[in-house]
Amino acid sequence: MFPRENHSNGYEPVPAMGHSHSHSHSHRERVRRGTRRSRAPSSTHSLRVFDQSQSQQQPQHHRPPCTDFDVAYFHSYAHLGIHQEMIKDRVRTETYREAIMQHQSFIAGKVVVDVGCGTGILSIFCAQAGAKRVYAIDASDIALQANEVVKANNLSDVVVVLHGRVEDVEIDEEVDVIISEWMGYMLLYESMLGSVINARDRWLKPGGLILPSSATLYMAPVTHTDRYSDSVDFWRNVYGINMSAMVPLAKQCSFEEPSVETITGENVLTWPHVVKFIDSYSVTIHELESVTTKFKFNSMMRAPLHGFAFWFDVEFNGHAIASTNYNSTTFIDNHQMNGSQRKRRTNPNETLVLSTAPEDPPTHWQQTLIYFYDPIELEQDQLIEGLVTLSQSKENARFMNIHLEYSSGGRSHVKESVMR
């Protein structure tokens, strides 16, 4: 690939394999009830269509098909509400801005790709940090507004908005930095990380920087009597009427699917277990198709066990990694982290962390809970063991199948659910 200079602004729409942008809402949006991703002409405000015939003239790479589900997913992110909710999440947005400023020496004068740029806020942060050029990529129609935001902030000579899938757009130079807010509920829901991997493998220079640099998904057993009572026990006596016949249906309606909600550290019964550690520099698309881990917990208290909570954190620790080829074999094997129980960091100041843990300030991701239909009464130190498998749905890779096996007190159970 050959670098090109003197870029004029780059709003460049890319058709998504012949589909138009129309479909149903993503889970982020449904949960919030409608809220919640050759050279241009000389004019710095001109638009240029980057069509398929042009992309086919470029060196070929693996370009997965754009399905109707993908089109639906992109369409859901065209709604402003979902972007407003994410930007208003101060923990999220301010941590990303701080990460960019902490890594300013890696960004200033360099070429950056923002995967899933949305309104363009991270791209603009990078431009403010002195980036030479920022490619802001988004397949959603929100890219139209992002382009206007770029122009309104007089950054058209730095930020190039590309309207299309990462898998379809073409950039004719290598890049120094990739930044993306790719995390979905339960970390892996929506499967956006695959686009980051695609960008990394196509464009990132050896020794380039990826923000965030790593991610970790955790799980822990939880007790939540108030939630169970509100959803199920309510039906046992309704204005003096025995409606217990509704209880089985109430359990199904309330607990069949994963629930995105906020809990506190008081709900958590043990130290968390690491379900999956992801190194942004070495993770492959294949390893995200299915993740399995075995777990063992000992309850720290006597309490009813109502289910398991999942949350994640991401780290922006690019200082050491950026000076190393991301294909190097010197990185710690991901599997050394997976399956271990992890306490809080001994020195939280060592690296910048965006956490969605119950004990940390709340974010729009909240936590994801898998509730049991019936609670298990636990004694202190009682063992809870089993395994969980998270796999991409064959129906729609952006959905997540959850297979949970667990046993305690001599009884074994299986819970299957789908995060849609």
Disulfide bonds with the S-S distance in Angstrom:
none
